[in-house]
Amino acid sequence: MSSSKDQLNKDQMGIVKKHAGHVLEDLLKLPTPLWSDVGYDQRQELCNKLLDRLKEKHNRGIAEIIEADPDIANKILADKVRSMRYGQRLKHQSQHQPQNASLDEQDSASASHNDGFWGFRPQ
């Protein structure tokens, strides 16, 4: 287990997540696969590319922490894949909803649905 000084703080985690997203977008094809479907060799390549990107962008301290505990990179990449898949799922769902229903139509449909509340309708 790593000591507390070898952990990333909130700001550093944000930096790593940002770079992880760029690495994943560059190396994984759309739609983003499940992390469990990403093979060991490809995971290693993703981790190495993430470390290279961090070093290239002058984040050597963060890269050293991750090199000391590669599970950090693995967890961040897995979380980022999950996040990317969720975003793709939301985008797909929004593209397949009727686009011509206005808010007024939704409100009136909601009101007519509530007319029968408690089993009786207003006369």
C-alpha positions in Angstrom: 0.0 0.0 0.0 1.3 3.5 -0.8 2.0 6.0 1.9 -0.2 9.1 2.1 2.5 11.3 0.4 2.3 9.0 -2.6 -1.4 9.7 -3.2 -2.8 12.2 -5.6 -4.7 15.2 -4.3 -8.0 16.4 -5.9 -6.3 18.8 -8.3 -3.8 16.2 -9.4 -6.6 13.7 -10.0 -8.4 16.2 -12.2 -5.3 16.6 -14.3 -4.8 12.9 -14.7 -8.5 12.4 -15.6 -8.3 15.1 -18.2 -5.2 13.5 -19.8 -6.7 10.0 -19.5 -9.7 11.2 -21.6 -7.4 12.4 -24.3 -5.4 9.2 -24.3 -8.5 7.0 -24.4 -10.0 9.1 -27.2 -6.8 8.7 -29.2 -6.4 4.9 -28.7 -9.9 3.4 -28.3 -12.4 3.2 -31.1 -16.0 4.4 -30.8 -18.2 3.2 -29.3 -15.9 2.9 -26.2 -15.6 -0.7 -25.2 -16.2 -2.0 -21.7 -13.0 -1.8 -19.6 -13.3 -5.6 -19.1 -13.1 -6.0 -22.9 -9.8 -4.0 -23.1 -7.0 -6.6 -23.1 -4.0 -6.6 -20.8 -1.6 -5.4 -23.5 -3.9 -2.5 -24.5 -4.3 -1.5 -20.9 -0.5 -1.4 -20.5 -0.3 0.7 -23.7 -2.9 3.1 -22.3 -1.1 3.4 -19.0 2.2 4.0 -20.8 0.7 6.6 -23.1 -0.9 8.3 -20.0 2.5 8.5 -18.3 4.1 9.8 -21.4 1.5 12.5 -21.8 1.8 13.6 -18.2 5.6 13.8 -18.5 5.3 15.7 -21.8 2.8 18.2 -20.3 5.2 18.9 -17.4 3.5 16.8 -14.7 6.5 14.6 -13.8 5.6 14.6 -10.1 2.2 13.1 -10.9 3.7 10.6 -13.3 6.2 9.5 -10.6 3.4 8.8 -8.2 1.5 6.8 -10.8 4.7 4.9 -11.7 5.1 3.9 -8.1 1.5 2.7 -7.9 0.2 1.7 -11.4 -3.2 0.7 -9.9 -3.9 4.5 -9.7 -3.7 4.8 -13.5 -5.7 1.6 -14.0 -8.5 2.8 -11.7 -8.6 6.3 -13.3 -8.6 4.8 -16.9 -11.4 2.4 -15.9 -13.4 5.2 -14.4 -12.9 7.4 -17.4 -14.0 4.6 -19.8 -17.1 4.2 -17.7 -17.7 7.9 -17.8 -17.2 8.0 -21.6 -19.6 5.1 -22.1 -22.2 6.9 -20.0 -21.8 10.1 -22.0 -22.2 8.1 -25.3 -25.3 6.4 -24.0 -26.9 9.7 -23.0 -26.0 11.2 -26.4 -27.5 8.2 -28.2 -30.7 8.4 -26.1 -31.1 12.1 -26.8 -30.7 11.6 -30.5 -33.5 9.1 -30.5 -36.1 11.1 -28.7 -38.8 13.1 -30.6 -37.2 16.5 -31.3 -40.4 18.3 -32.2 -42.2 18.0 -28.8 -42.1 21.5 -27.2 -42.2 22.2 -23.5 -45.7 23.5 -23.8 -46.8 20.2 -25.4 -45.1 18.3 -22.6 -46.8 20.5 -19.9 -50.2 20.0 -21.4 -49.7 16.3 -21.7 -48.7 16.2 -18.1 -51.7 18.3 -17.0 -54.2 16.0 -18.9 -52.5 13.0 -17.3 -53.2 14.5 -13.8 -56.9 15.3 -14.5 -58.0 12.0 -13.1 -56.1 12.4 -9.8 -57.9 10.6 -6.9 -60.3 8.9 -9.3 -62.6 11.8 -10.3 -62.4 14.4 -13.0 -63.5 18.0 -12.8 -66.9 18.8 -14.4 
